[in-house]
Amino acid sequence: MKFKKLSLLLLSLTFFQGIFAQVAATKKMLIYTKNGKGYVHENIATSVATLQKICDAIGVETLVSDDPKIFTDPSMNSFDGVFFSNTNNEAFDTEEQKAAFQAYCRSGKGFAGLHSAVGSERQWPWYWSLIGGTFIRHAPFQEFTVRVIDKNHSSTQHYPARFEVSDECYYNKELNPDIHVLLAADMTTVEDKRKGEYPSNTFQDSFPIAWYHTFEGGRQWYSSLGHSIESYADKDFQDHLKGGIQYILNLSQQP
């Protein structure tokens, strides 16, 4: 009888240890939305709601903030990744906040940026390297063709080899040579009177619009898609975002 009770006790302890381990392993992500002086996208609330819905579905806890003071708060270390959702221009108020964000990313945490996030911190070269480049301008909002360059990534595996989007085709400079391009705009389908100025033939008939890489110890992912509020209702785009989140939080198999 004592042996049976001991066995039951051990089984119970094993069960609860498993539950506690699952709770302890829950990933947390900060969704950050600060915009400095300049254009502020109307899509922010929708983008945040979509990211939260995706995270809820895959068991990731989220906190939303537009206050840069969070980066100097000790609680920042509890987040496994940070997602800049349509941030733009100055994302920080002080050098201390920038240094804290830099230390956070260098500690092995994940970082993702969406759409205008590449237009954040336009005077900070380190940030350009982190996100993969810095914004110059975009073509007028229109429908154009996107080519899938890497279909093996969690954020692109669901897409066909070519697909149409209605969006702004972003042009960026200072591209980090380490980025692994996922999606590229087919520039032959983009109407833009200034296309000859830049990107011209920089990448022949393509231009990178989504990528991933590793930088100074952490994982990074960026996509320039997502200008319109309507785009966030698209299941393929939601899966694109989900794959990016899974990548930066180390929930996918990519290196």
Long-range contacts (C-beta under 8 A, 24 or more apart in sequence): 26-59, 26-60, 26-61, 27-59, 27-60, 27-61, 27-80, 27-81, 27-249, 27-251, 28-60, 28-61, 28-62, 28-63, 28-78, 28-79, 28-80, 29-55, 29-60, 29-61, 29-62, 29-63, 29-79, 29-80, 29-81, 29-82, 29-83, 29-110, 29-245, 29-249, 30-62, 30-63, 30-64, 30-65, 30-70, 30-76, 30-79, 30-81, 30-82, 30-83, 31-62, 31-63, 31-64, 31-65, 31-82, 31-83, 31-85, 32-64, 32-65, 32-66, 32-70, 32-82, 32-83, 32-84, 32-85, 32-87, 32-91, 33-64, 33-65, 33-66, 33-84, 33-85, 33-86, 33-87, 34-66, 34-67, 34-68, 34-87, 34-90, 34-91, 34-92, 35-66, 35-86, 35-87, 35-88, 35-89, 36-88, 36-89, 36-90, 36-91, 36-120, 37-89, 37-90, 38-88, 38-89, 39-88, 39-116, 40-88, 41-86, 41-88, 41-115, 41-116, 41-227, 42-229, 43-86, 43-115, 43-226, 43-227, 43-228, 43-229, 43-231, 43-232, 44-85, 44-86, 46-229, 46-232, 47-85, 47-86, 47-114, 47-115, 47-226, 47-232, 48-85, 49-232, 50-232, 50-238, 50-241, 51-83, 51-85, 51-241, 51-245, 54-238, 54-241, 54-242, 54-245, 55-245, 57-242, 58-242, 58-245, 58-246, 58-251, 60-245, 60-249, 68-92, 68-93, 68-94, 68-97, 69-93, 69-97, 71-97, 71-100, 71-101, 71-104, 72-96, 72-97, 72-100, 76-100, 76-104, 77-104, 77-107, 79-109, 80-109, 80-110, 80-249, 80-250, 81-109, 81-110, 81-111, 81-112, 81-219, 81-245, 81-248, 81-249, 82-109, 82-110, 82-111, 82-112, 83-111, 83-112, 83-113, 83-114, 83-245, 83-248, 84-111, 84-112, 84-113, 84-114, 84-117, 84-120, 84-131, 85-114, 85-117, 86-114, 86-115, 86-116, 86-117, 86-226, 87-113, 87-116, 87-117, 87-120, 88-116, 88-117, 88-119, 88-120, 89-119, 89-120, 89-122, 90-120, 90-121, 91-120, 91-121, 91-127, 92-121, 98-124, 102-126, 105-130, 105-215, 105-216, 105-217, 105-218, 106-216, 106-217, 106-218, 107-217, 107-218, 108-217, 108-218, 109-218, 110-218, 110-219, 110-220, 110-221, 110-247, 110-248, 110-249, 110-250, 111-218, 111-219, 111-220, 111-221, 111-248, 112-220, 112-221, 112-222, 112-244, 112-245, 112-247, 112-248, 113-220, 113-221, 113-222, 113-223, 114-222, 114-223, 114-225, 114-226, 114-241, 115-170, 115-223, 115-224, 115-225, 115-226, 115-227, 117-222, 118-170, 118-172, 118-222, 118-224, 125-174, 128-174, 128-176, 129-176, 129-215, 130-215, 130-216, 130-220, 131-220, 131-222, 132-172, 132-175, 132-176, 132-179, 132-211, 132-213, 132-220, 132-222, 133-172, 133-173, 133-174, 133-175, 133-176, 133-179, 134-172, 134-173, 134-174, 135-170, 135-171, 135-172, 136-171, 136-172, 136-173, 136-198, 137-171, 137-194, 138-168, 138-169, 138-170, 138-171, 139-168, 139-169, 139-171, 139-190, 139-191, 139-192, 139-195, 140-168, 140-191, 140-192, 141-166, 141-167, 141-168, 141-227, 141-228, 142-166, 142-169, 142-190, 142-191, 144-169, 144-185, 144-186, 144-189, 144-190, 145-185, 145-186, 145-188, 145-189, 146-183, 146-184, 146-185, 146-186, 146-209, 147-183, 147-184, 147-185, 147-186, 147-206, 148-182, 148-183, 149-181, 149-182, 149-183, 149-184, 149-208, 150-180, 150-181, 150-182, 152-254, 153-182, 153-212, 153-243, 153-247, 153-252, 153-254, 154-242, 154-243, 154-244, 154-246, 154-247, 154-252, 154-253, 154-254, 155-182, 155-210, 155-212, 155-221, 155-223, 155-239, 155-240, 155-241, 155-242, 155-243, 155-244, 155-246, 155-247, 156-182, 156-183, 156-210, 156-240, 156-243, 157-243, 158-236, 158-239, 158-240, 158-243, 159-183, 159-236, 159-240, 162-186, 163-236, 165-225, 165-231, 166-228, 166-231, 167-224, 167-225, 167-226, 167-227, 167-228, 167-231, 168-224, 168-227, 169-207, 169-209, 169-224, 170-209, 170-224, 171-198, 171-199, 171-207, 172-208, 172-224, 173-198, 175-208, 176-213, 176-215, 178-213, 178-214, 178-215, 179-208, 179-211, 179-212, 179-213, 180-211, 180-212, 180-213, 181-208, 181-210, 181-211, 182-210, 182-211, 182-212, 182-223, 183-208, 183-209, 183-210, 183-211, 183-223, 183-225, 184-208, 184-209, 185-209, 210-240, 212-244, 212-247, 212-254, 214-255, 218-248, 219-247, 219-248, 219-250, 220-248, 221-247, 221-248
